[in-house]
Amino acid sequence: MKQIIQEMGKLCAKWDSFALATVISRNGSAPRSAGAKMLVTRDERTTGTVGGGILEAQVQQLAAQMIAERRATIQTFNFSGSDAANMDAICGGQVDVLVEWVDPHTPQSTAIIQALQIAVAQNRKAWLVTTLCGETSSTTHTLIQPDRTVIGSLPGGLSLEAVLETRLPERMILDQNQVIVEPVNIAGTAYIFGAGHVSRSLAEFVKAVGFWTVVIDDRMEYANRERFPGADEVIVFDSFSDIAKKISVGSDSFIVIVTRGHMNDLAVLAQVLKLDAGYIGMIGSRRKCALIFEELRRMGYTDEDIQRVHAPVGLPICAETPEEIGISITAEMIQARAELRNQSNP
C-alpha cells in the first residue's frame, strides 16, 4: 500500500490521471484478500498487484478502459476449469474488483492523496471510504483520520464511529450506491527489543512485510542508523524500565524480545505482559524460557498471562543463523497478524 500511495503522490504532482484497482471481496481460493490494490498509469505501468496471472492481465485491460472512459466499475472475475488450471494464483476462485479512474485535478482527490502520504510517512492510521455512484459510474472518496478529521463527506447511513471501528475492508450498499470502507496503514507496529545480530535480520524482514519497524536498545553503539538503515525508528533507552511510558502499545503492536541477556528479557517481558499487545515473542532455549516463566509466576503472573508469550519465538523450522531465525520469527508474526484480523472479522 505504501508504494501505491507514493506513486499516487508522484502522479498527482504531475497532474496525471490513473486507474486504481481494488479487490473488494473474494470467494474460494484466490491469491489476494480484500484490500489488495494495483495502480495502472495511462502508459500501462503498474504498481502493486491484485493476484497475478490471468486475473491481473484482465484487470489491466479493464483499467485502460476506465481511464479512456473516465469512469468506474465493479467487475466479478470467475476462475474455474481451464482458467484455474492455467493460473498459479487462483484455483477455482472468484474475486470482485473495483476499477476506478482517478482524476488528480479535483481538489478533493489532491487533498486525500496528500493526507494519505502524510499518514504513511508518520505511521498514522486512516480510513478511506469509496462510494461508487450507480447512476453515474463514478466514484467519490472520503478520508477519515484518527482525530475524527474528515476530508470530504460520509455517505448517508454511514456513521463516523462505524468507520473508525473497521479493521478490514468492508463493502456495503447505502442509498443504492456501493460503499467500500478500507483501513489504511494498519499493518501493525513491530517493537524489537534488542539490537544484536538477530535483530538486524529481523528488522529487514518485518519491514519488508509491512510492519512499522521500531528497534529499541540501551546501547547506542548497537541501536543506530548504520546498523538499521531500513528501520522506521531506532530508539535508545537509558534502561529497559518504564516501557509503558516510552512507547504506545495497542492490539496492533507486535513485540519481539531479543535482548542481550536473560535479565533484560525478563525485565521487558514482565512489563509488556501488562500491555494490550497483539503478539509477544521472546527468543531463547526452552530451558531459558522455562526459567523466566517460573520467575514470572513468582512475581504473580498467571499461566494465562504466560500463555500469551510465543517462546521460543518463531516457527519451528530448525533455524540456526540470524537470517534463518529472523525468517522464522517474521513468519510467525505474519501468522499472528492474520489470526488477529480473522478474529476481528469472523
One Martini backbone bead per residue (centre of mass of N, CA, C, O) as a GRO file, in nm:
protein
  346
    1MET     BB    1   0.056   0.063  -0.019
    2LYS     BB    2   0.289   0.263  -0.002
    3GLN     BB    3   0.373   0.260  -0.302
    4ILE     BB    4   0.102   0.357  -0.412
    5ILE     BB    5   0.090   0.629  -0.264
    6GLN     BB    6   0.350   0.738  -0.382
    7GLU     BB    7   0.256   0.723  -0.678
    8MET     BB    8   0.013   0.906  -0.649
    9GLY     BB    9   0.180   1.157  -0.575
   10LYS     BB   10   0.342   1.178  -0.839
   11LEU     BB   11   0.099   1.202  -1.030
   12CYS     BB   12  -0.030   1.445  -0.898
   13ALA     BB   13   0.213   1.641  -0.947
   14LYS     BB   14   0.159   1.587  -1.278
   15TRP     BB   15  -0.151   1.550  -1.345
   16ASP     BB   16  -0.199   1.237  -1.351
   17SER     BB   17  -0.391   0.999  -1.443
   18PHE     BB   18  -0.561   0.698  -1.309
   19ALA     BB   19  -0.582   0.360  -1.204
   20LEU     BB   20  -0.776   0.176  -0.950
   21ALA     BB   21  -0.738  -0.144  -0.805
   22THR     BB   22  -0.980  -0.333  -0.595
   23VAL     BB   23  -1.022  -0.574  -0.371
   24ILE     BB   24  -1.356  -0.645  -0.222
   25SER     BB   25  -1.377  -0.963  -0.288
   26ARG     BB   26  -1.380  -1.321  -0.192
   27ASN     BB   27  -1.384  -1.662  -0.327
   28GLY     BB   28  -1.221  -1.908  -0.241
   29SER     BB   29  -0.929  -1.947  -0.433
   30ALA     BB   30  -0.725  -1.668  -0.364
   31PRO     BB   31  -0.438  -1.464  -0.361
   32ARG     BB   32  -0.613  -1.208  -0.266
   33SER     BB   33  -0.738  -0.997  -0.054
   34ALA     BB   34  -0.908  -0.766   0.069
   35GLY     BB   35  -0.737  -0.457  -0.048
   36ALA     BB   36  -0.599  -0.515  -0.287
   37LYS     BB   37  -0.364  -0.338  -0.508
   38MET     BB   38  -0.366  -0.149  -0.831
   39LEU     BB   39  -0.175   0.056  -1.035
   40VAL     BB   40  -0.264   0.239  -1.343
   41THR     BB   41  -0.140   0.386  -1.605
   42ARG     BB   42  -0.163   0.527  -1.915
   43ASP     BB   43   0.115   0.349  -1.991
   44GLU     BB   44   0.077   0.065  -1.819
   45ARG     BB   45   0.182   0.097  -1.548
   46THR     BB   46   0.265  -0.078  -1.239
   47THR     BB   47   0.138  -0.098  -0.894
   48GLY     BB   48   0.117  -0.374  -0.764
   49THR     BB   49  -0.142  -0.631  -0.673
   50VAL     BB   50  -0.425  -0.879  -0.748
   51GLY     BB   51  -0.259  -1.183  -0.836
   52GLY     BB   52  -0.205  -1.232  -1.121
   53GLY     BB   53  -0.215  -1.335  -1.424
   54ILE     BB   54  -0.517  -1.328  -1.563
   55LEU     BB   55  -0.636  -1.127  -1.371
   56GLU     BB   56  -0.433  -0.896  -1.413
   57ALA     BB   57  -0.471  -0.866  -1.716
   58GLN     BB   58  -0.776  -0.795  -1.705
   59VAL     BB   59  -0.749  -0.548  -1.518
   60GLN     BB   60  -0.569  -0.383  -1.707
   61GLN     BB   61  -0.775  -0.358  -1.933
   62LEU     BB   62  -0.994  -0.222  -1.761
   63ALA     BB   63  -0.826   0.023  -1.680
   64ALA     BB   64  -0.792   0.141  -1.961
   65GLN     BB   65  -1.095   0.184  -2.003
   66MET     BB   66  -1.146   0.376  -1.760
   67ILE     BB   67  -0.957   0.599  -1.856
   68ALA     BB   68  -1.097   0.651  -2.130
   69GLU     BB   69  -1.401   0.684  -1.982
   70ARG     BB   70  -1.404   0.809  -1.697
   71ARG     BB   71  -1.457   0.558  -1.485
   72ALA     BB   72  -1.644   0.302  -1.304
   73THR     BB   73  -1.615  -0.045  -1.172
   74ILE     BB   74  -1.758  -0.371  -1.105
   75GLN     BB   75  -1.583  -0.685  -1.123
   76THR     BB   76  -1.632  -1.023  -1.197
   77PHE     BB   77  -1.406  -1.300  -1.131
   78ASN     BB   78  -1.389  -1.620  -1.282
   79PHE     BB   79  -1.219  -1.934  -1.178
   80SER     BB   80  -1.220  -2.223  -1.385
   81GLY     BB   81  -1.086  -2.485  -1.495
   82SER     BB   82  -0.875  -2.376  -1.730
   83ASP     BB   83  -0.813  -2.114  -1.584
   84ALA     BB   84  -0.710  -2.243  -1.322
   85ALA     BB   85  -0.489  -2.425  -1.455
   86ASN     BB   86  -0.335  -2.151  -1.573
   87MET     BB   87  -0.309  -2.077  -1.260
   88ASP     BB   88  -0.125  -2.019  -0.974
   89ALA     BB   89  -0.326  -1.826  -0.798
   90ILE     BB   90  -0.595  -1.972  -0.909
   91CYS     BB   91  -0.850  -2.219  -0.779
   92GLY     BB   92  -1.165  -2.165  -0.808
   93GLY     BB   93  -1.222  -1.850  -0.801
   94GLN     BB   94  -1.353  -1.530  -0.665
   95VAL     BB   95  -1.357  -1.181  -0.773
   96ASP     BB   96  -1.396  -0.844  -0.669
   97VAL     BB   97  -1.340  -0.543  -0.870
   98LEU     BB   98  -1.237  -0.220  -0.834
   99VAL     BB   99  -1.241   0.016  -1.112
  100GLU     BB  100  -1.079   0.343  -1.120
  101TRP     BB  101  -1.087   0.667  -1.201
  102VAL     BB  102  -0.832   0.917  -1.134
  103ASP     BB  103  -0.855   1.271  -1.059
  104PRO     BB  104  -0.610   1.513  -0.967
  105HIS     BB  105  -0.773   1.791  -1.032
  106THR     BB  106  -0.919   1.751  -0.781
  107PRO     BB  107  -0.908   1.877  -0.468
  108GLN     BB  108  -0.993   1.621  -0.308
  109SER     BB  109  -0.788   1.422  -0.424
  110THR     BB  110  -0.538   1.578  -0.340
  111ALA     BB  111  -0.594   1.584  -0.033
  112ILE     BB  112  -0.605   1.276   0.009
  113ILE     BB  113  -0.326   1.201  -0.098
  114GLN     BB  114  -0.166   1.377   0.098
  115ALA     BB  115  -0.278   1.245   0.358
  116LEU     BB  116  -0.172   0.961   0.293
  117GLN     BB  117   0.128   1.033   0.291
  118ILE     BB  118   0.139   1.123   0.586
  119ALA     BB  119   0.039   0.862   0.717
  120VAL     BB  120   0.275   0.688   0.620
  121ALA     BB  121   0.516   0.861   0.725
  122GLN     BB  122   0.373   0.857   1.040
  123ASN     BB  123   0.208   0.603   1.114
  124ARG     BB  124  -0.097   0.662   1.041
  125LYS     BB  125  -0.413   0.627   1.058
  126ALA     BB  126  -0.675   0.535   0.815
  127TRP     BB  127  -0.984   0.602   0.619
  128LEU     BB  128  -1.128   0.477   0.319
  129VAL     BB  129  -1.402   0.610   0.126
  130THR     BB  130  -1.587   0.445  -0.133
  131THR     BB  131  -1.813   0.569  -0.386
  132LEU     BB  132  -2.041   0.407  -0.603
  133CYS     BB  133  -2.221   0.552  -0.854
  134GLY     BB  134  -2.458   0.407  -1.039
  135GLU     BB  135  -2.555   0.636  -1.240
  136THR     BB  136  -2.237   0.749  -1.315
  137SER     BB  137  -1.983   0.569  -1.277
  138SER     BB  138  -1.863   0.697  -1.009
  139THR     BB  139  -1.632   0.836  -0.770
  140THR     BB  140  -1.599   0.886  -0.418
  141HIS     BB  141  -1.406   1.045  -0.150
  142THR     BB  142  -1.307   0.957   0.191
  143LEU     BB  143  -1.123   1.084   0.480
  144ILE     BB  144  -1.024   0.933   0.790
  145GLN     BB  145  -0.908   1.027   1.105
  146PRO     BB  146  -0.840   0.964   1.435
  147ASP     BB  147  -0.938   1.275   1.506
  148ARG     BB  148  -1.203   1.297   1.304
  149THR     BB  149  -1.109   1.387   1.046
  150VAL     BB  150  -1.271   1.511   0.740
  151ILE     BB  151  -1.241   1.431   0.397
  152GLY     BB  152  -1.523   1.524   0.303
  153SER     BB  153  -1.811   1.295   0.281
  154LEU     BB  154  -2.036   1.100   0.414
  155PRO     BB  155  -2.244   0.871   0.355
  156GLY     BB  156  -2.548   0.786   0.392
  157GLY     BB  157  -2.557   0.569   0.685
  158LEU     BB  158  -2.258   0.652   0.778
  159SER     BB  159  -2.064   0.634   1.049
  160LEU     BB  160  -1.788   0.728   1.215
  161GLU     BB  161  -1.772   0.490   1.414
  162ALA     BB  162  -1.778   0.262   1.202
  163VAL     BB  163  -1.515   0.337   1.066
  164LEU     BB  164  -1.317   0.331   1.322
  165GLU     BB  165  -1.387   0.004   1.360
  166THR     BB  166  -1.240  -0.073   1.109
  167ARG     BB  167  -1.010  -0.353   1.006
  168LEU     BB  168  -1.151  -0.429   0.737
  169PRO     BB  169  -1.269  -0.452   0.446
  170GLU     BB  170  -1.588  -0.301   0.349
  171ARG     BB  171  -1.910  -0.387   0.205
  172MET     BB  172  -2.185  -0.174   0.088
  173ILE     BB  173  -2.529  -0.063   0.086
  174LEU     BB  174  -2.612   0.288   0.006
  175ASP     BB  175  -2.844   0.432  -0.159
  176GLN     BB  176  -2.765   0.236  -0.411
  177ASN     BB  177  -2.470   0.238  -0.318
  178GLN     BB  178  -2.138   0.156  -0.325
  179VAL     BB  179  -1.942   0.081  -0.027
  180ILE     BB  180  -1.595   0.133   0.073
  181VAL     BB  181  -1.411   0.032   0.363
  182GLU     BB  182  -1.064   0.133   0.438
  183PRO     BB  183  -0.792   0.052   0.589
  184VAL     BB  184  -0.496   0.244   0.657
  185ASN     BB  185  -0.204   0.159   0.793
  186ILE     BB  186  -0.275  -0.152   0.948
  187ALA     BB  187  -0.010  -0.366   0.990
  188GLY     BB  188   0.169  -0.284   1.221
  189THR     BB  189   0.387  -0.287   1.510
  190ALA     BB  190   0.738  -0.343   1.552
  191TYR     BB  191   0.893  -0.436   1.855
  192ILE     BB  192   1.247  -0.441   1.901
  193PHE     BB  193   1.423  -0.592   2.161
  194GLY     BB  194   1.713  -0.536   2.044
  195ALA     BB  195   2.053  -0.501   1.851
  196GLY     BB  196   2.145  -0.751   1.720
  197HIS     BB  197   2.177  -0.990   1.485
  198VAL     BB  198   1.880  -1.073   1.473
  199SER     BB  199   1.760  -0.788   1.446
  200ARG     BB  200   1.874  -0.712   1.171
  201SER     BB  201   1.712  -0.925   1.016
  202LEU     BB  202   1.428  -0.879   1.129
  203ALA     BB  203   1.387  -0.583   1.039
  204GLU     BB  204   1.387  -0.642   0.736
  205PHE     BB  205   1.146  -0.842   0.724
  206VAL     BB  206   0.917  -0.678   0.865
  207LYS     BB  207   0.933  -0.444   0.671
  208ALA     BB  208   0.867  -0.606   0.404
  209VAL     BB  209   0.564  -0.692   0.545
  210GLY     BB  210   0.459  -0.387   0.676
  211PHE     BB  211   0.594  -0.309   0.926
  212TRP     BB  212   0.641  -0.099   1.175
  213THR     BB  213   0.984  -0.035   1.262
  214VAL     BB  214   1.120  -0.091   1.599
  215VAL     BB  215   1.427  -0.021   1.758
  216ILE     BB  216   1.550  -0.137   2.086
  217ASP     BB  217   1.800   0.007   2.311
  218ASP     BB  218   2.087   0.072   2.551
  219ARG     BB  219   2.285   0.089   2.284
  220MET     BB  220   2.427   0.303   2.062
  221GLU     BB  221   2.632   0.106   1.913
  222TYR     BB  222   2.367  -0.060   1.808
  223ALA     BB  223   2.145   0.172   1.808
  224ASN     BB  224   2.155   0.253   1.468
  225ARG     BB  225   2.164   0.354   1.134
  226GLU     BB  226   2.395   0.172   1.036
  227ARG     BB  227   2.247  -0.102   1.130
  228PHE     BB  228   1.936   0.042   1.069
  229PRO     BB  229   1.839   0.178   0.777
  230GLY     BB  230   1.522   0.054   0.748
  231ALA     BB  231   1.413   0.159   0.990
  232ASP     BB  232   1.178   0.372   1.123
  233GLU     BB  233   1.299   0.317   1.420
  234VAL     BB  234   1.561   0.429   1.655
  235ILE     BB  235   1.601   0.342   2.003
  236VAL     BB  236   1.737   0.488   2.307
  237PHE     BB  237   1.764   0.363   2.621
  238ASP     BB  238   1.870   0.377   2.942
  239SER     BB  239   1.643   0.159   2.995
  240PHE     BB  240   1.403  -0.121   3.058
  241SER     BB  241   1.220   0.090   3.188
  242ASP     BB  242   0.915   0.220   3.157
  243ILE     BB  243   0.777   0.135   2.877
  244ALA     BB  244   0.482   0.254   2.881
  245LYS     BB  245   0.607   0.560   2.869
  246LYS     BB  246   0.769   0.521   2.573
  247ILE     BB  247   0.534   0.352   2.444
  248SER     BB  248   0.275   0.258   2.208
  249VAL     BB  249   0.040   0.006   2.299
  250GLY     BB  250  -0.148  -0.232   2.106
  251SER     BB  251  -0.323  -0.467   1.920
  252ASP     BB  252  -0.106  -0.375   1.672
  253SER     BB  253   0.126  -0.495   1.849
  254PHE     BB  254   0.468  -0.628   1.803
  255ILE     BB  255   0.664  -0.820   2.027
  256VAL     BB  256   1.028  -0.853   2.042
  257ILE     BB  257   1.260  -1.048   2.242
  258VAL     BB  258   1.632  -0.972   2.185
  259THR     BB  259   1.830  -0.951   2.399
  260ARG     BB  260   2.150  -0.996   2.576
  261GLY     BB  261   1.965  -1.104   2.831
  262HIS     BB  262   1.773  -1.243   3.072
  263MET     BB  263   1.711  -0.990   3.245
  264ASN     BB  264   1.606  -0.817   3.014
  265ASP     BB  265   1.387  -1.004   2.918
  266LEU     BB  266   1.231  -1.005   3.185
  267ALA     BB  267   1.182  -0.701   3.210
  268VAL     BB  268   1.019  -0.671   2.951
  269LEU     BB  269   0.805  -0.894   2.985
  270ALA     BB  270   0.677  -0.793   3.253
  271GLN     BB  271   0.566  -0.533   3.113
  272VAL     BB  272   0.415  -0.629   2.842
  273LEU     BB  273   0.201  -0.813   2.990
  274LYS     BB  274   0.037  -0.534   3.073
  275LEU     BB  275  -0.024  -0.515   2.774
  276ASP     BB  276  -0.211  -0.476   2.450
  277ALA     BB  277  -0.075  -0.692   2.281
  278GLY     BB  278  -0.096  -0.904   1.999
  279TYR     BB  279   0.224  -0.973   2.032
  280ILE     BB  280   0.456  -1.208   2.200
  281GLY     BB  281   0.814  -1.249   2.182
  282MET     BB  282   1.083  -1.492   2.281
  283ILE     BB  283   1.395  -1.567   2.305
  284GLY     BB  284   1.515  -1.907   2.340
  285SER     BB  285   1.539  -2.159   2.518
  286ARG     BB  286   1.348  -2.373   2.689
  287ARG     BB  287   1.497  -2.336   2.955
  288LYS     BB  288   1.498  -2.031   2.968
  289CYS     BB  289   1.192  -1.991   2.949
  290ALA     BB  290   1.120  -2.154   3.202
  291LEU     BB  291   1.272  -1.972   3.404
  292ILE     BB  292   1.117  -1.712   3.341
  293PHE     BB  293   0.832  -1.820   3.402
  294GLU     BB  294   0.889  -1.887   3.699
  295GLU     BB  295   0.949  -1.595   3.780
  296LEU     BB  296   0.673  -1.480   3.702
  297ARG     BB  297   0.512  -1.644   3.910
  298ARG     BB  298   0.656  -1.515   4.155
  299MET     BB  299   0.537  -1.222   4.055
  300GLY     BB  300   0.210  -1.310   3.975
  301TYR     BB  301   0.180  -1.461   3.725
  302THR     BB  302  -0.006  -1.632   3.503
  303ASP     BB  303  -0.066  -1.876   3.280
  304GLU     BB  304  -0.228  -1.692   3.095
  305ASP     BB  305  -0.007  -1.487   3.054
  306ILE     BB  306   0.216  -1.683   2.944
  307GLN     BB  307   0.048  -1.787   2.691
  308ARG     BB  308   0.108  -1.521   2.520
  309VAL     BB  309   0.389  -1.641   2.473
  310HIS     BB  310   0.633  -1.672   2.222
  311ALA     BB  311   0.814  -1.960   2.341
  312PRO     BB  312   1.000  -1.996   2.134
  313VAL     BB  313   1.048  -1.796   1.886
  314GLY     BB  314   0.897  -1.903   1.616
  315LEU     BB  315   0.906  -2.119   1.377
  316PRO     BB  316   0.969  -2.471   1.334
  317ILE     BB  317   1.270  -2.468   1.112
  318CYS     BB  318   1.563  -2.504   1.218
  319ALA     BB  319   1.695  -2.249   1.306
  320GLU     BB  320   2.032  -2.073   1.321
  321THR     BB  321   2.062  -1.825   1.185
  322PRO     BB  322   1.979  -1.500   1.188
  323GLU     BB  323   1.816  -1.523   0.924
  324GLU     BB  324   1.643  -1.770   0.996
  325ILE     BB  325   1.523  -1.652   1.253
  326GLY     BB  326   1.392  -1.406   1.119
  327ILE     BB  327   1.201  -1.571   0.942
  328SER     BB  328   1.050  -1.730   1.165
  329ILE     BB  329   0.938  -1.480   1.310
  330THR     BB  330   0.793  -1.345   1.076
  331ALA     BB  331   0.602  -1.578   1.015
  332GLU     BB  332   0.459  -1.571   1.291
  333MET     BB  333   0.358  -1.276   1.264
  334ILE     BB  334   0.183  -1.320   1.017
  335GLN     BB  335   0.000  -1.527   1.146
  336ALA     BB  336  -0.099  -1.347   1.383
  337ARG     BB  337  -0.218  -1.123   1.210
  338ALA     BB  338  -0.431  -1.297   1.067
  339GLU     BB  339  -0.579  -1.390   1.325
  340LEU     BB  340  -0.663  -1.109   1.421
  341ARG     BB  341  -0.833  -1.038   1.173
  342ASN     BB  342  -1.032  -1.278   1.197
  343GLN     BB  343  -1.141  -1.198   1.480
  344SER     BB  344  -1.253  -0.909   1.384
  345ASN     BB  345  -1.371  -1.092   1.114
  346PRO     BB  346  -1.571  -1.371   1.127
   0.00000   0.00000   0.00000
